Amino acid sequence: MSSFVVVRDVWKIYDMDGVRVEALRGASFDVEKGEFLGVVGPSGSGKSTLLHIIGGLDKPTKGEVVVEEVKINELSDEELSDYRNKIVGFVFQMFYLIPRFTALQNVEMPLIARGVPREERRKRALEALEMVGLGDRAFHKPNQLSGGEQQRVAIARAIVGKPKLLLADEPTGNLDSESAKSVMEVFKKLNREYGLTIILVTHNLELVWYCNRVIRLADGRVKKIYKIGEYEEMLSSMLGRR
């Protein structure tokens, strides 16, 4: 495997009414193509900021982010929009589904923006819903779906454009444990069966057992990078001391 995402000495500094806030302080790591990477850390550690920078939603104050050999921190706003549209899929804690639309129509939305013909986008949207186990719920509206099903619709919408990188920011934060498990199983399937590279930010330490590696952030810095076996050992030790 080759490095698909490269993060080098990335800083993000905000000026909050004259107060300097360092959200990221020299973060560096690589993500391999086809990897499922978990990012954990306390609130305010810089997890979401890091994900937004990799996704082209924000730019670093300094440092470099390379995705598929493209330095995205040097892209223009127009180029970043194209990058987000073609390379990256996003899944957030909130589902952001349009209430009056069916699951199918919600999943079709990114393809409408691309100008994909109606018949083709419906075919691809149905395929995406099948991939997340909701082919039989395509014509249900969000209020007819459980929270876990709504999040799976959001995942289908994120992958319908066939992105190369899926970024998930606390995707189970609003879900009960069983729904969270079903959503994580979908991510695992997308990674293992379809080879999708995934970066998952979560506060739930146990969910990262679905990942290949885990990065622990604290105070805007990468404190440690674990292989999943090492992380399980560390977490078990922590829980055993409680």
Secondary structure, 3 states (H helix, E strand, C coil): CCEEEEEEEEEEEEEECCEEEEEEEEEEEEEECCCEEEEECCCCCCHHHHHHHHCCCCCCCEEEEEECCEEHHHCCHHHHHHHHHHCEEEECCCCCCCCCCCHHHHHHHHHHHCCCCHHHHHHHHHHHHHHCCCHHHCCCCHHHCCHHHHHHHHHHHHHCCCCCEEEEECCCCCCCHHHHHHHHHHHHHHHHHHCCEEEEECCCHHHHHHCCEEEEEECCEEEEEEEHHHHHHHHHHHHHHC
